[in-house]
Structure formats: C-alpha cells, structure tokens
Amino acid sequence: MPNDPGPTARALRALEILRTRPTTTADELAVRLGVTERAARRYVGILKEAGIPVESARGPHGGYRLGRGTRLPPVHFTQAEALGLVMAALGGRPAVADADDLVGTALGKVVKALPESVGRQAALLREYAAAAPDPLAAHPDPAVTSSLVEAVAHRRRVRLAYRSEAGHAWEEEADPWSLVVRHGRWYLLCHSHRADAVRTYRVDRIGEVRSTGHGFDAPVDFDPVAVLEENLGTGWEFATRVVFDVPPAEVAPWIRPPMGRLEPLGDGCVLLGSTRNPDMYAQEWLAGVPFAFRIEGGKELRAAAAALAERFTAAVTDHDAAGRDR
C-alpha cells in the first residue's frame, strides 16, 4: 500500500480508536484502520507488548477494550515546536488570534497546557503577532471535512450536496480519492459518477456528505496534488486556445497548471484549457508570459485580451497627450 504509515503509527491509531470506543471488535477495528482483521489483531498485540492493558472479551457483545485506569502518555513540545505550531496556525488561519474562532480556542488550550518555560514564547507570539487575511482562503465545515476524511480513508463512495460559485446546486455520488489544501483552500479530488470524470470540488461549498455503503478502488500511486493541478484547468465554462511560436520547454516554466495543458505544435506549442473568468486569465496569467502569443480559441478570452490592450493603449495615449500639453 502506498504511503503506509507503518505498524507503530497504526498501533497508535488503534489505541486512539479503543480509547474513544469502549468495546471494538477486530472487524470494526480493521475497517477503521483500513487493514485486514488479521493485521488489526497484530496491532493490538503491539499495544499489549508495549504494556498497554488491552482486554479481550468473547461472545456476541465482545471485542477489545482498554483496561480500567488506562491513561495515555502526555504530549511534550519543545519551545521550537510550540512556536512552529502557533506560526503555522496564524499563517494558515489569521482568525486564530480571535478567541471566538474554532481553531483559536483549540490553540489557546494547547498553549495554556504547555509548561511556562515552553509556552511563554508561544503565548507572546499569539498575542502580539498579526496576520493579514488571505483573500483566497476558505474554511470548510469541520463536520463535512471529517466525513470526507473517513470516506477517503475507508474508500467509501459518498453522496454529496454541492453549491457552485454561481449558485447552482446539485447532488451527486462521488468516489473521494483525496483531500488537497491549495493556497488556503480545501479541495476534494474525486471521481464524479454524475459526470463520469475526475472532478475537484471546493470543500467549503459541500453542504452535506452521506456514505452510500459502496466501496471503490482509488488510482494506484497517483499524486493528488499533481492530479488536482491538472484538473483545475479543465471543465470550466469558457474554452481557451493560445498558440506560442516558442518550444514547449521554454514556455512551460511560465504556465500555471490551472491555465491548461501545453502541447507541441509544429516548431512551437499550444495551450489548451478553460476558465470561468476570462478577464483574470488575460490580466493575471497571460499578461505575465514573456513570449508573443496568439489567442486562437475562446471568443470570451479574445474579448478580455482586447479590452485589456485597449485600456493600456488608452493609458499610454493619455499620458503622452498630457505631456505634450505641458
């Protein structure tokens, strides 16, 4: 299995499951861990060998449970780890400085639980550091995210309710492959049965997640980040086609994955993609490419580029005329 966390990590996960569920059968433990029942029993054995009292009960209501008085060992942070935790929280979610923020309250509890010698710097950093809001960031519902995490981990198909940026709403079944965080936004990378294609959905726009009870097989050894980046440039409302008279190797470093797919074309290359915002595509993406190009496809993108050129031409013309008047 790719990216296997290893037996120690799975044993610790088993310990957490047993702590939160008083009685858990080997079959239930195997499902929660995503392993065979035999492997689940092996992880229980690792816990017992480590001196953790895991009791076994036979019968229809039997299973594994932790012995009475079992306490998990405390978590220890170094000062650098505590500072790193606060910095990461502030960098990813500026509102954590607010005591009413969900992550802020959790972070506050962690900082207060630290020894004075370790937690003092972290508390000062949280109190006096300020973080500007990220305009791209969006924070999904933790309950929705939790349901998706379970579905991804256990390879369970889900039925989800989705609302697009334009306000269109629908329900569909999807095989959730992975969750990817990109520039402050959470995305679900999945196979959509409605579209019969790979799709990326913003998790903050998912209103409800329900398990269908069906399993699925995820792609083997795939890179979720790479697949997400490639998929972000397809399936949007307005098609784009941009031609460069420069080899693909020279153009590629300037092309962001959401812009589309770069393919060879004669002595040059062509960028095939789509966008929901032609103005942004022209002003923020194409304008930064330091090579001559021709927009051969996408009347909306052509119109956006023409409007941008007209604006800049007018700006230069007005400036020259004002200079002559002086």
Stockholm file with secondary structure:
# STOCKHOLM 1.0

chainA/1-326         MPNDPGPTARALRALEILRTRPTTTADELAVRLGVTERAARRYVGILKEAGIPVESARGPHGGYRLGRGTRLPPVHFTQAEALGLVMAALGGRPAVADADDLVGTALGKVVKALPESVGRQAALLREYAAAAPDPLAAHPDPAVTSSLVEAVAHRRRVRLAYRSEAGHAWEEEADPWSLVVRHGRWYLLCHSHRADAVRTYRVDRIGEVRSTGHGFDAPVDFDPVAVLEENLGTGWEFATRVVFDVPPAEVAPWIRPPMGRLEPLGDGCVLLGSTRNPDMYAQEWLAGVPFAFRIEGGKELRAAAAALAERFTAAVTDHDAAGRDR
#=GR chainA/1-326 SS CTTCCCHHHHHHHHHHHHHHSSSBCHHHHHHHHTSCHHHHHHHHHHHHHTTCCEEEECSTTCEEEECTTCCCCCCCCCHHHHHHHHHHHHHHCGGGGSTTSHHHHHHHHHHHHSCHHHHHHHHHHHHHCCCCCCTTCCCCCHHHHHHHHHHHHHTEEEEEEEECTTSCEEEEEEEEEEEEEETTEEEEEEEETTTTEEEEEEGGGEEEEEEEEEECCCCTTCCHHHHHHHHHTSSCSEEEEEEESSCHHHHGGGCCGGGCEEEEETTEEEEEEEESCHHHIIIIIGGGCCSCEEEEECHHHHHHHHHHHHHHHHHHHHHHHHHHHC
#=GC SS_cons         CTTCCCHHHHHHHHHHHHHHSSSBCHHHHHHHHTSCHHHHHHHHHHHHHTTCCEEEECSTTCEEEECTTCCCCCCCCCHHHHHHHHHHHHHHCGGGGSTTSHHHHHHHHHHHHSCHHHHHHHHHHHHHCCCCCCTTCCCCCHHHHHHHHHHHHHTEEEEEEEECTTSCEEEEEEEEEEEEEETTEEEEEEEETTTTEEEEEEGGGEEEEEEEEEECCCCTTCCHHHHHHHHHTSSCSEEEEEEESSCHHHHGGGCCGGGCEEEEETTEEEEEEEESCHHHIIIIIGGGCCSCEEEEECHHHHHHHHHHHHHHHHHHHHHHHHHHHC
//
